């Protein structure tokens, strides 16, 4: 029979043995940890060396010395070929603007400005023109009053000396609306002035009007339409030397 002390020693010894085994196991693990730490330290050392190399390149980076030998364009970017085409197109457009050829402009469609005549209005105008042409295509007939004409000769082979003036007798033209003076002269070289004098009463004072002309190449003609006169006289001024005399004729035609 063992003593109480012996039992206690056995219990302590047993636990001591187990604890020692566990410590030995831990020591073995520490050895493994140290081996792994050595590997990690090696990797860290290599990484630090790479970091140092990268850091040196970044700090001393010379951007001006960067040469891009080739690079892919992003999607939709303009290539050099397209730029050359655009340059040729721009040059062509610039040439046309500088020397714009308006005859080459073709307007396929254009809105009319406000108030402009459209095709419908033009068709209306064509219709009116057609109707007018149809109306004018017939024969003009005047039933009354009848057209009347008369003629007289204020001057008939009248000899007139140079540097002088000759005035005809008065003629009643109150029944007419239009007058035509036709003259001729034996002098086909010089020019001579012809004036129309008018008065509202017979035998009254006659006044010169703006109706005047000249004998040119021996011929004279003067037309007076829609006149308001009642009595007229024809006056001829000769621009020759006094010793020269030529014959002058003036016919007066009138109509209502």
C-alpha positions in Angstrom: 0.0 0.0 0.0 1.6 3.2 -1.1 1.6 6.4 0.8 -0.3 9.5 0.1 2.9 11.2 -0.8 3.7 8.6 -3.3 0.3 9.1 -5.0 0.7 12.8 -5.2 4.2 12.3 -6.7 2.8 10.0 -9.3 0.1 12.5 -10.3 2.6 15.3 -10.6 5.0 13.2 -12.6 2.3 12.2 -15.0 1.2 15.8 -15.6 4.8 16.9 -15.9 5.4 14.4 -18.6 2.4 15.5 -20.6 3.4 19.2 -20.3 7.0 18.5 -21.4 5.7 16.7 -24.5 3.6 19.6 -25.4 6.5 22.0 -24.9 8.6 19.8 -27.1 5.9 20.0 -29.8 5.8 23.7 -29.5 9.5 24.0 -29.8 9.3 21.9 -33.0 6.7 24.3 -34.4 8.9 27.3 -33.5 11.6 25.7 -35.6 9.3 25.4 -38.6 8.1 29.0 -38.0 11.7 30.2 -38.1 12.2 28.4 -41.4 9.1 30.0 -42.9 10.1 33.4 -41.5 13.4 33.0 -43.3 11.5 32.4 -46.6 9.3 35.4 -46.0 12.3 37.6 -45.2 13.9 36.5 -48.5 10.8 37.4 -50.5 10.6 40.7 -48.7 14.2 41.4 -49.5 13.6 40.6 -53.2 10.5 42.8 -53.2 12.3 45.7 -51.6 14.9 45.5 -54.3 12.3 45.6 -57.0 10.5 48.5 -55.3 13.8 50.4 -55.1 14.3 49.8 -58.8 10.8 51.0 -59.7 11.1 54.0 -57.4 14.2 55.1 -59.2 12.6 54.9 -62.6 9.6 56.8 -61.5 11.5 59.6 -59.8 13.9 60.1 -62.7 11.2 59.6 -65.5 12.0 61.8 -68.6 8.7 62.3 -70.3 10.3 64.1 -73.2 12.2 61.0 -74.1 9.2 58.9 -74.4 8.8 57.6 -77.9 5.6 55.8 -79.0 6.5 53.5 -81.8 3.0 52.3 -82.3 -0.4 52.6 -80.6 -3.9 51.3 -81.4 -6.5 54.1 -82.1 -9.5 54.1 -79.9 -12.8 53.1 -81.4 -14.2 55.7 -83.9 -11.0 57.8 -84.0 -10.0 59.5 -87.3 -7.1 57.9 -89.1 -4.5 59.7 -91.1 -6.1 58.6 -94.4 -9.4 60.1 -93.4 -7.7 63.3 -92.4 -6.1 63.5 -95.8 -9.5 63.0 -97.4 -11.0 65.8 -95.2 -8.1 68.1 -96.1 -8.8 67.6 -99.8 -12.5 68.2 -99.3 -11.9 71.4 -97.3 -9.6 72.7 -100.0 -12.3 72.0 -102.6 -15.0 73.7 -100.6 -12.7 76.7 -100.0 -12.1 77.0 -103.7 -15.8 77.0 -104.5 -16.5 79.7 -101.8 -13.8 82.0 -103.2 -14.9 81.6 -106.8 -18.6 80.7 -106.2 -20.2 79.6 -109.4 -23.8 80.6 -108.9 -24.8 79.1 -112.2 -23.9 75.6 -110.8 -26.4 76.0 -107.9 -29.4 73.9 -108.3 -32.4 74.6 -106.0 -34.5 71.5 -105.8 -37.1 73.1 -103.5 -37.5 76.5 -101.8 -40.3 78.1 -99.8 -41.7 81.3 -101.4 -41.3 84.5 -99.4 -44.4 86.1 -97.9 -46.6 87.7 -100.5 -44.8 86.0 -103.5 -46.8 84.9 -106.5 -47.4 81.2 -106.5 -48.3 79.0 -109.4 -52.1 79.4 -108.7 -51.9 83.2 -109.1 -49.7 82.8 -112.2 -52.4 80.6 -113.7 -55.0 83.3 -112.9 -52.8 85.8 -114.7 -52.5 83.5 -117.7 -56.2 83.1 -117.8 -56.7 86.9 -117.8 -54.1 87.4 -120.6 -55.8 84.7 -122.7 -59.2 86.4 -122.2 -57.7 89.8 -123.1 -56.0 88.4 -126.2 -59.3 86.8 -127.3 -61.2 90.1 -126.8 -58.5 92.0 -128.8 -58.5 89.5 -131.6 -61.7 90.8 -133.2 -62.2 93.9 -135.3 -62.6 97.2 -133.6 -65.8 98.9 -134.8 -66.7 102.5 -133.8 -70.4 103.3 -134.4 -70.3 107.0 -133.4 -69.0 109.5 -133.4 -67.4 109.1 -136.8 -63.6 109.8 -136.9 -63.0 113.1 -138.8 -59.8 114.3 -140.3 -58.8 117.6 -141.9 -55.7 119.1 -143.4 -54.4 122.5 -144.3 -51.2 124.1 -145.4 -50.1 127.0 -143.1 -47.0 127.4 -145.4 -47.0 126.4 -149.1 -43.7 127.0 -150.9 -43.3 130.1 -148.7 -40.0 132.0 -149.6 -38.3 133.2 -146.4 -35.2 135.3 -146.3 -32.3 134.5 -144.0 -32.2 136.0 -140.5 -36.0 136.5 -140.5 -39.1 134.9 -139.0 -42.4 134.0 -140.8 -45.7 133.4 -139.0 -48.7 131.7 -140.7 -52.3 132.8 -140.3 -54.4 131.3 -137.5 -56.1 127.9 -137.8 -59.1 126.7 -135.9 -58.3 123.4 -134.2 -60.9 123.4 -131.5 -62.8 120.4 -133.1 -59.7 118.2 -133.1 -57.7 116.3 -130.5 -54.5 115.5 -132.3 -52.2 117.6 -134.5 -49.4 116.6 -136.8 -47.1 119.1 -138.6 -45.2 117.9 -141.6 -42.8 120.1 -143.5 -40.2 120.3 -146.3 -37.7 122.8 -147.4 -35.5 123.6 -150.4 -32.6 123.9 -148.0 -31.5 120.4 -147.1 -28.3 121.5 -145.4 -29.1 124.0 -142.6 -31.5 123.6 -139.7 -34.4 125.9 -139.1 -36.6 126.3 -136.0 -40.4 125.7 -136.1 -42.7 126.7 -133.2 -46.4 126.3 -132.5 -48.2 129.4 -131.3 -51.6 129.2 -129.6 -54.5 131.3 -128.5 -57.9 130.8 -126.8 -59.7 133.4 -129.0 -59.6 134.2 -132.7 -57.6 137.2 -133.5 -56.2 137.3 -129.9 -52.7 137.2 -128.6 -50.7 134.1 -129.6 -48.2 132.5 -127.2 -45.3 130.3 -127.9 -45.6 126.7 -126.6 -43.1 124.0 -125.8 -44.1 122.3 -129.1 -41.1 123.0 -131.3 -38.7 121.3 -133.7 -36.2 121.8 -136.5 -35.9 121.2 -140.2 -33.3 118.5 -140.6 -32.0 117.6 -144.0 -34.9 119.6 -145.5 -37.6 117.6 -143.5 -39.7 118.4 -140.5 -42.3 116.6 -138.4 -44.0 117.4 -135.1 -46.8 115.4 -133.4 -49.1 116.9 -130.7 -51.5 114.5 -129.1 -54.5 115.4 -126.9 -54.0 119.1 -127.2 -56.2 121.7 -125.4 -55.8 124.5 -127.9 -58.5 126.4 -130.0 -56.4 128.4 -132.5 -52.8 127.9 -133.6 -50.2 129.5 -135.8 -47.0 128.0 -137.3 -43.8 130.1 -137.0 -40.6 129.4 -138.9 -37.2 131.1 -138.0 -34.5 131.1 -140.6 -30.9 130.9 -139.5 -29.2 132.0 -142.8 -27.5 135.1 -144.0 -29.9 137.9 -145.0 -29.2 137.6 -148.8 -30.3 133.9 -148.9 -33.9 132.9 -149.4 -35.4 129.4 -149.3 -38.9 127.9 -149.8 -40.7 126.2 -146.9 -43.9 124.2 -146.8 -45.8 123.0 -143.7 -48.9 120.8 -143.8 -51.2 120.6 -140.7 -53.1 117.3 -140.2 -55.8 117.1 -137.4 -58.1 114.4 -136.1 -60.5 113.9 -133.3 
